[in-house]
Amino acid sequence: MMHKLWVAPLCLLCAGFLAGCEQNGHAQTARAIDSIAAIDQENMAELMLSAADPREAVSYFTQAAENNPDRVIFRRGLARSLARAGQAEEAIPVWQQVIAHPDSVLDDQVELADAYIRTNEWSQAEATLNRVPPTHETFQRYRLEAMVADARQQWDRADSFYEIAVDLTPRPAGVLNNWGYSKLTRGDNRGAERLFTEALRHDSSMFTAKNNLVLARAAQRRYELPLIQMTQTERAELLHTMALAAIRQGDVAVGRGLLQDAIATHPQHFDAAVLALRALQ
């Protein structure tokens, strides 16, 4: 009889223990599933930002942000997608919501400054960057600081920020091109030529840098194409750019000859060059 009395509590204890184990198991499984789901959502967010059409990404992140209002990753993705889609003005209030979120990071403020620059709100961009601690040293931050300094015509400050930005990225072609264009607008044509050439050493396919390089050389009345990699179509377009630069500087005969070369070089009918040549005649 005593044996039976001990067995009953033991069975109850075991049953309770097993029930507790089962509940803990369910809780652990649920947490694991939630973690996997969160990782999947983050992976999907990265995929949409890197590979999706900007308009599709805007649609995806709009829905995701509505369904998960507490997760900042989706509002951040929406703001970035709006900027990619050329809707920087719409991105600004979304970035402001992101910054107000407790999980916001300093890069979010830098992204907001970028959105202000895209909408030509330079004072707002400068004020936003001034709120970022100086210890936050990133390529994007210094690239934007350089652009703001350029807009303020603070040339020494701009050069300093451009130089820092170049050192902070493994792909500096874009910022070198921007720096070169800054030099070009100041009238430092030789400095601009050097920077455009350096940009092309890092990315030989960047046509904007090729075009700017031709402008920098033409500004020095050097009307021969540089020795850079170019397709036949690019060669014709660069000759056209150089021709227009020559004509603007009063070297009309040189410009006419360059237009003729551009028309002869282009593999197809070069309508813009033909119209420019007719206008001269």
Backbone hydrogen bonds, N-H to C=O, Kabsch-Sander energy under -0.5 kcal/mol:
donor,donor_aa,acceptor,acceptor_aa,energy
5,L,1,M,-1.9
6,W,2,M,-1.7
7,V,3,H,-1.8
8,A,4,K,-1.9
10,L,6,W,-1.7
11,C,7,V,-2.7
12,L,8,A,-2.5
13,L,9,P,-2.9
14,C,10,L,-2.6
15,A,11,C,-2.8
16,G,12,L,-2.7
17,F,13,L,-2.8
18,L,14,C,-3.0
19,A,15,A,-2.4
20,G,16,G,-2.7
21,C,17,F,-2.7
22,E,18,L,-2.6
23,Q,19,A,-2.5
24,N,20,G,-2.8
25,G,21,C,-2.7
26,H,22,E,-2.4
27,A,23,Q,-2.6
28,Q,24,N,-2.8
29,T,25,G,-2.5
30,A,26,H,-2.7
31,R,27,A,-2.5
32,A,28,Q,-2.4
33,I,29,T,-2.5
34,D,30,A,-2.6
35,S,31,R,-2.5
36,I,32,A,-2.5
37,A,33,I,-2.7
38,A,34,D,-2.5
39,I,35,S,-2.4
40,D,36,I,-2.7
41,Q,37,A,-2.4
42,E,38,A,-2.3
43,N,39,I,-2.7
44,M,40,D,-2.5
45,A,41,Q,-2.4
46,E,42,E,-2.4
47,L,43,N,-2.3
48,M,44,M,-2.7
49,L,45,A,-1.9
50,S,46,E,-2.0
51,A,47,L,-2.9
52,A,47,L,-0.9
52,A,48,M,-0.5
57,A,53,D,-2.6
58,V,54,P,-2.3
59,S,55,R,-2.0
60,Y,56,E,-2.6
61,F,57,A,-2.8
62,T,58,V,-2.2
63,Q,59,S,-1.9
64,A,60,Y,-2.5
65,A,61,F,-2.5
66,E,62,T,-1.6
67,N,63,Q,-2.1
68,N,64,A,-1.8
71,R,68,N,-1.7
72,V,70,D,-0.7
74,F,71,R,-1.0
75,R,71,R,-0.8
76,R,72,V,-2.7
77,G,73,I,-1.9
78,L,74,F,-2.1
79,A,75,R,-2.4
80,R,76,R,-2.3
81,S,77,G,-2.2
82,L,78,L,-2.4
83,A,79,A,-1.9
84,R,80,R,-2.3
85,A,81,S,-2.0
86,G,83,A,-1.6
87,Q,82,L,-3.2
91,A,87,Q,-1.4
92,I,88,A,-1.4
94,V,90,E,-0.7
95,W,91,A,-2.7
96,Q,92,I,-2.1
97,Q,93,P,-1.6
98,V,94,V,-2.2
99,I,95,W,-2.6
100,A,96,Q,-1.4
101,H,97,Q,-0.6
101,H,98,V,-1.2
104,S,101,H,-1.9
108,D,105,V,-1.4
109,Q,105,V,-0.7
109,Q,106,L,-0.7
110,V,106,L,-1.6
111,E,107,D,-2.3
112,L,108,D,-1.9
113,A,109,Q,-2.1
114,D,110,V,-1.9
115,A,111,E,-2.0
116,Y,112,L,-2.2
117,I,113,A,-2.2
118,R,114,D,-2.2
119,T,115,A,-1.0
120,N,117,I,-1.9
121,E,116,Y,-3.1
122,W,120,N,-1.1
125,A,121,E,-2.1
126,E,122,W,-2.6
127,A,123,S,-2.4
128,T,124,Q,-2.3
129,L,125,A,-2.4
130,N,126,E,-2.0
131,R,127,A,-0.8
131,R,128,T,-0.8
132,V,129,L,-1.3
136,H,133,P,-2.1
137,E,135,T,-1.6
138,T,136,H,-0.9
142,Y,138,T,-2.1
143,R,139,F,-2.6
144,L,140,Q,-2.1
145,E,141,R,-2.2
146,A,142,Y,-2.2
147,M,143,R,-1.7
148,V,144,L,-2.5
149,A,145,E,-2.4
150,D,146,A,-2.3
151,A,147,M,-2.3
152,R,148,V,-1.5
153,Q,150,D,-1.7
154,Q,149,A,-2.9
155,W,153,Q,-1.3
158,A,154,Q,-2.6
159,D,155,W,-2.8
160,S,156,D,-2.1
161,F,157,R,-2.1
162,Y,158,A,-2.8
163,E,159,D,-2.3
164,I,160,S,-1.9
165,A,161,F,-2.6
166,V,162,Y,-2.4
167,D,163,E,-1.4
168,L,164,I,-0.7
168,L,165,A,-1.0
169,T,166,V,-1.0
176,L,172,P,-2.6
177,N,173,A,-2.2
178,N,174,G,-2.1
179,W,175,V,-2.5
180,G,176,L,-2.5
181,Y,177,N,-2.4
182,S,178,N,-2.1
183,K,179,W,-2.1
184,L,180,G,-2.3
185,T,181,Y,-2.3
186,R,182,S,-1.1
187,G,183,K,-0.6
187,G,184,L,-1.0
188,D,183,K,-2.3
189,N,187,G,-1.6
192,A,188,D,-2.2
193,E,189,N,-2.5
194,R,190,R,-2.1
195,L,191,G,-1.8
196,F,192,A,-2.6
197,T,193,E,-2.2
198,E,194,R,-2.0
199,A,195,L,-2.3
200,L,196,F,-2.0
201,R,197,T,-1.3
202,H,198,E,-1.2
203,D,199,A,-1.8
206,M,203,D,-1.5
207,F,205,S,-1.1
210,K,206,M,-1.6
211,N,207,F,-2.9
212,N,208,T,-2.5
213,L,209,A,-2.4
214,V,210,K,-2.0
215,L,211,N,-1.9
216,A,212,N,-2.4
217,R,213,L,-2.2
218,A,214,V,-2.7
219,A,215,L,-2.2
220,Q,216,A,-0.5
220,Q,217,R,-1.0
221,R,218,A,-2.3
222,R,217,R,-2.4
223,Y,221,R,-0.8
228,I,226,P,-1.8
235,R,231,T,-2.5
236,A,232,Q,-2.0
237,E,233,T,-2.2
238,L,234,E,-2.7
239,L,235,R,-2.2
240,H,236,A,-1.9
241,T,237,E,-2.2
242,M,238,L,-2.5
243,A,239,L,-2.3
244,L,240,H,-2.2
245,A,241,T,-2.1
246,A,242,M,-2.3
247,I,243,A,-2.4
248,R,244,L,-2.3
249,Q,245,A,-1.3
250,G,247,I,-1.5
251,D,246,A,-2.5
252,V,250,G,-1.6
255,G,251,D,-2.3
256,R,252,V,-2.7
257,G,253,A,-2.1
258,L,254,V,-2.2
259,L,255,G,-2.2
260,Q,256,R,-2.1
261,D,257,G,-2.1
262,A,258,L,-2.4
263,I,259,L,-2.4
264,A,260,Q,-2.2
265,T,261,D,-2.1
266,H,262,A,-2.2
271,D,269,H,-1.1
274,V,270,F,-2.3
275,L,271,D,-2.6
276,A,272,A,-2.1
277,L,273,A,-2.3
278,R,274,V,-2.4
279,A,275,L,-2.1
280,L,276,A,-1.6
281,Q,277,L,-1.6
